Structures are given as C-alpha cells and as structure tokens.
Amino acid sequence: MSRLSFVAALALGPAIVVTPSHSGFAQQAPPAGAQAAGREAVLDAALGAIPDDLDVLLERALRANPDVLLAEAKLRQAQTVLNQQRMQVIQRVVSVYYQRKTHRQVSEQLRRRLAAAEQQHRAGTTTDASVAEAVVEVSQAEASLALAESELRYAIGLGSVASLPEERPMPRTVAPEADAPEPRRPALSDELARQLATRLPAAFADTTLSDIVEWLRASTPDVVYVIDPCVDAGELIASITFGSAVPIATVWSALYDSFGGAICLVARDYGFLVTTPERAERIWAATLPPNLPLHASAVPSGN
C-alpha cells in the first residue's frame, strides 16, 4: 500500500477496513469443546478405546494384563525346569535299574561259586584261602547291589516322607494333665526275648513280607507269627542282606526301616503279631521297635 492510499483510508474513517492484499479472508479459532474432542480422538487412536462390554474387558485383561503375562512367563519357565528334571530322573532310573540287574546276577553267580567252594572244602579238595576269597567276592558284590538298590529307592522316592502312610491323630477321651507321665509298655517276656535273640543268616532279594514271615516260621518253629489283616504283606517287598547271621530282632528292625515304619512287631501270649504302628498304639503289650507310642486309653487301670 502507498502512502497516499493509507492517508485516504484514514480520511474515510472506520467504515473501511484495510487488510493486506496477501492475507485473504481472516480465519476463526475452533471452539474449546472441539479441541478437547480432537485430543480424545487422537488418544483413543493411539491407546485403543475402552470397550463397554464386561466380557470383552475380562477377556482382554486375562490376555494382556502385564501381571498375567509375567506369571505365564514364570509358569513356562517352571514347566521347562520340571521337564528337564523328569528327563534326568528317567535317565537315572534306567541306568541304575540295569546296574542293579547286573549286580544281582553277579551276586548270584558268586553265591553259587561260594556254595561250591564250601562243598569242596568239606570234601577236603580246596583250601581255606579259596573259601575266604569267595566270601570276600560275595560280600563285595552284595555291597554293590545294596548301593544300587539304595540309589534306586531314592530315585523312585521309596521310603520318603511323601510315600509314608498318612498319620491319623487318635482322638483322646480325656485331656491329659500337663505333668502326666507318658504311658509305658510292659517289658518283653524272657521267652520271647530269647526267641528274638536267635541268630539267623538273613538274605532277602525282592522278597514279600509274607514270604519273610514264612521263612521265620520255618526257621523258628517254636515261635508263632500272625499277620494282621490290615497289613498287606503281599505288597510290601524288601531286599536286605546281612554278611553273617544276625538276631531275629535285628531282622525286624531292618524290615521296619525298609518299609518306612509301616509295620511293627507286637508281643502276644501266643507269640508275635505283625501289625501297623497305628494298631499297636491301642495294644497294651511290648513292641519292636520298643519305643512305639502307646495311647493312654490302652493302659489298664493300676499301671
């Protein structure tokens, strides 16, 4: 605009509005509400709109919640570790199984060789040194077999806390006094104690409890053994070998440990009852092991 045009515009007054020739028409600013709606639209497009349906919300939360995703990742990691441990245990069980099988075969062969050497020694055709050497070989083979069996028991969890019988608390009819002494069992009779002191050469390989009791009946015909019906003697299997003859009491102690404390011996008037510690807790009699608990209600009055 020239200076002359500007002066003329001033002379005409406020009726004329002069705008620069290059600006065009003036633009108006959008209302505040439209600006806010625009910002929300941009935010929804970036983050995603919140659904109104509850089922959709729950499905989305269970699928994309950060805490759920983290827990699922930890679960997958734990599952991987579990699968690795299972594979390692399978490999170990297979390996020890065949080791045990081999040691058992070697032990049986050496036992037959020892029996032949003892027979030859009685006939005077071999020396004491040959018999002693055969005894040492049998002992070494049985030690290797026992080690393999112990490893296999650990591998399959036999005798662990998880495989032991469930302990059921016995109800008490009368609350015991704070200073009341623990009930004590009677002493074992001299005759039964003498029977338990009898020494026998014990060797069991995958032998059921019923077969072991039959062996004891045949070895000590003067002693009566009764198996409690609550004991599944055909399912309890033990593998125990002693290097020399041991007392019968030692055999029963080893059976008690081998079966995880599932059986015990109770002295009766006729001989011995093979039963469970839970049943023995209600019987007023001597037991093996001798430290089994006794319920107060089983103690006769005056004892």
C-alpha positions in Angstrom: 0.0 0.0 0.0 1.3 3.5 -1.0 1.5 6.4 1.5 -1.3 8.2 -0.4 -3.7 5.3 -0.1 -3.0 5.0 3.6 -3.8 8.7 4.2 -7.0 8.3 2.2 -8.2 5.4 4.2 -7.7 7.4 7.4 -9.8 10.1 6.0 -12.7 7.9 5.1 -13.0 6.7 8.8 -13.7 3.3 10.4 -16.2 2.2 7.7 -13.4 0.9 5.6 -11.2 -2.0 6.8 -8.0 -2.3 5.1 -6.3 -5.6 5.1 -3.1 -6.7 3.4 -3.6 -7.8 -0.1 -1.8 -11.1 0.5 -3.7 -12.3 3.7 -7.0 -13.3 2.2 -10.0 -13.7 4.5 -9.4 -13.9 8.3 -9.6 -17.4 9.9 -11.6 -18.0 13.1 -10.2 -20.3 16.0 -12.1 -23.6 16.7 -14.2 -23.8 19.9 -12.7 -25.3 23.1 -15.0 -28.3 23.1 -14.0 -29.3 19.6 -10.3 -29.1 20.6 -10.9 -31.5 23.6 -12.8 -33.9 21.4 -10.0 -33.9 18.9 -7.4 -34.7 21.6 -9.6 -37.6 22.9 -9.9 -39.0 19.4 -6.1 -38.9 19.0 -5.6 -40.6 22.4 -8.1 -43.4 21.6 -6.4 -44.0 18.3 -3.1 -44.3 20.0 -4.1 -46.4 23.0 -7.3 -48.1 21.9 -10.8 -47.3 23.1 -12.1 -48.9 26.3 -14.8 -51.5 25.5 -18.2 -51.1 27.2 -18.9 -54.9 27.4 -17.7 -56.6 30.6 -16.9 -59.9 28.9 -14.7 -58.2 26.5 -12.9 -56.3 29.3 -12.3 -59.6 31.2 -11.1 -61.4 28.1 -8.7 -58.5 27.4 -7.5 -58.4 31.0 -6.7 -62.1 31.1 -4.9 -62.0 27.8 -2.9 -58.7 28.0 -2.6 -57.8 31.7 1.1 -57.3 32.5 0.9 -59.3 35.8 -0.8 -62.2 34.0 1.8 -62.1 31.2 4.6 -62.2 33.8 3.0 -65.1 35.7 2.6 -67.0 32.4 6.2 -66.5 31.6 7.3 -67.8 35.0 5.0 -70.8 34.6 6.5 -71.7 31.2 10.0 -71.4 32.8 9.0 -73.6 35.7 7.4 -76.2 33.3 10.7 -76.3 31.3 12.7 -76.9 34.5 10.2 -79.6 35.5 10.5 -81.4 32.2 14.3 -81.3 32.4 14.2 -82.8 35.9 11.9 -85.5 34.7 14.2 -86.5 31.8 17.1 -86.6 34.2 15.3 -88.8 36.6 14.2 -91.2 33.8 17.7 -91.5 32.6 19.0 -92.1 36.1 16.3 -94.8 36.9 17.0 -96.6 33.7 20.8 -96.6 34.4 20.5 -97.7 38.0 17.9 -100.4 37.0 20.4 -102.1 34.7 23.2 -101.7 37.2 21.1 -103.4 39.9 20.2 -106.2 37.5 23.9 -106.7 36.7 25.0 -106.7 40.3 22.2 -109.1 41.2 23.4 -111.6 38.5 27.0 -111.3 39.6 26.0 -111.8 43.3 24.0 -114.9 42.4 26.9 -116.4 40.4 29.3 -115.6 43.2 27.0 -117.2 45.8 26.8 -120.4 43.7 30.6 -120.3 43.5 30.9 -119.9 47.3 28.5 -122.8 47.8 30.6 -125.0 45.6 33.8 -123.8 47.3 32.3 -124.7 50.7 31.2 -128.1 49.5 34.7 -128.7 48.1 36.2 -127.5 51.4 34.1 -130.0 53.3 35.3 -132.7 51.0 38.9 -131.6 51.5 39.5 -130.7 47.9 40.1 -126.9 48.4 41.9 -124.7 50.9 40.6 -122.2 53.5 42.0 -119.4 51.4 39.9 -120.3 48.4 36.7 -120.2 50.6 37.8 -116.9 52.2 38.4 -115.4 48.8 34.9 -116.5 47.6 33.4 -115.0 50.8 35.1 -111.6 50.1 33.9 -111.6 46.5 30.3 -112.3 47.6 30.5 -109.5 50.2 31.8 -107.0 47.6 29.1 -108.0 45.1 26.3 -107.7 47.7 27.7 -104.3 48.8 27.5 -103.1 45.2 24.0 -104.5 44.9 22.9 -102.7 48.1 24.3 -99.4 46.8 22.4 -99.7 43.5 19.2 -100.6 45.4 19.6 -97.6 47.7 20.1 -95.3 44.7 17.0 -96.8 43.0 14.9 -96.3 46.2 16.0 -92.7 46.3 15.2 -92.2 42.6 11.7 -93.6 42.9 11.0 -91.9 46.3 10.6 -95.2 48.1 10.7 -94.6 51.9 10.4 -90.8 51.6 8.0 -88.7 53.6 5.6 -88.5 50.7 5.3 -92.3 50.4 4.9 -93.0 54.1 1.4 -93.9 55.4 -0.6 -90.9 56.4 -0.5 -90.2 60.1 -4.0 -90.1 61.6 -4.3 -88.4 65.0 -6.1 -90.6 67.5 -9.0 -89.0 69.4 -8.4 -88.6 73.2 -11.3 -89.3 75.5 -9.7 -87.4 78.4 -7.4 -84.4 78.1 -4.0 -85.4 79.6 -2.7 -83.4 82.5 0.3 -81.2 81.9 2.5 -83.2 84.3 1.1 -86.7 83.4 3.9 -89.1 82.5 3.9 -90.8 79.2 2.4 -94.3 79.3 5.0 -97.1 79.2 4.7 -100.5 77.6 5.3 -103.7 79.6 8.6 -105.5 79.2 9.1 -108.3 76.8 8.8 -111.8 78.3 12.0 -113.7 78.8 10.9 -116.5 76.4 10.1 -114.0 73.6 13.3 -112.1 74.2 15.2 -115.3 73.9 13.5 -116.0 70.6 14.3 -112.6 69.2 17.9 -113.2 70.2 18.1 -116.3 67.9 20.7 -115.6 65.2 19.8 -116.5 61.6 21.6 -115.9 58.2 19.1 -113.5 56.6 19.2 -112.6 52.9 16.2 -111.3 51.0 16.1 -110.1 47.4 12.7 -108.6 46.4 11.0 -110.7 49.0 7.5 -110.0 50.2 6.7 -109.7 53.8 4.5 -112.8 53.7 7.4 -114.8 52.4 9.7 -113.4 55.1 7.3 -114.4 57.8 7.0 -117.9 56.3 10.8 -118.1 56.4 10.8 -117.1 60.0 8.1 -119.7 60.8 10.2 -122.4 59.2 13.4 -121.2 60.9 11.9 -120.9 64.3 9.0 -123.3 64.5 8.6 -122.7 68.3 7.5 -119.1 67.6 4.0 -118.2 66.3 3.7 -115.3 63.9 0.3 -113.9 63.0 -0.1 -111.2 60.2 -2.7 -108.6 61.0 -5.4 -108.4 58.2 -4.8 -104.7 58.0 -1.2 -105.4 56.7 -0.9 -106.0 53.0 2.0 -108.5 53.4 1.9 -109.5 49.8 2.6 -105.9 48.6 5.5 -105.0 51.0 8.8 -106.0 49.3 12.2 -105.9 50.9 15.8 -106.5 49.8 18.1 -107.0 52.8 21.3 -109.0 53.0 23.4 -109.4 56.1 27.0 -110.6 55.9 26.6 -113.0 58.7 23.9 -114.5 61.0 22.1 -111.8 63.0 19.5 -111.9 65.7 15.8 -112.0 64.6 15.3 -108.7 66.4 17.9 -107.1 64.0 16.0 -108.6 61.1 12.7 -107.0 62.2 14.4 -103.6 62.9 15.7 -103.7 59.3 12.3 -104.6 58.0 10.8 -101.7 60.0 13.2 -99.3 58.4 12.9 -100.8 54.9 9.1 -100.4 54.9 9.3 -96.8 56.2 7.9 -97.6 59.6 4.7 -99.1 58.1 4.9 -102.4 60.1 6.0 -103.4 63.6 6.0 -106.4 65.9 3.7 -106.7 68.9 4.3 -109.4 71.6 1.2 -111.5 72.4 0.6 -114.5 74.6 0.8 -116.9 71.6 3.9 -115.2 70.0 4.1 -112.1 67.8 1.6 -110.1 65.8 2.8 -108.3 62.7 0.7 -105.2 62.5 0.9 -101.4 61.9 2.1 -98.8 64.4 -1.4 -97.3 64.5 -2.9 -100.6 65.6 -0.1 -101.2 68.1 -0.8 -97.8 69.7 -4.0 -99.4 71.1 -2.5 -102.6 72.3 -1.1 -102.9 75.8 2.0 -105.1 75.0 5.7 -104.9 74.3 6.7 -104.0 70.7 9.6 -104.0 68.4 10.8 -101.3 67.9 10.3 -100.8 71.7 9.7 -97.0 71.5 6.4 -97.1 69.7 3.8 -94.7 71.3 1.0 -96.1 73.4 -2.4 -94.5 73.8 -3.4 -93.7 77.3 -6.7 -95.5 76.9 -4.9 -98.8 76.2 -3.2 -98.8 79.6 -5.1 -101.0 82.1 -6.0 -99.3 85.4 -3.4 -99.5 88.0 -0.5 -99.4 85.5 
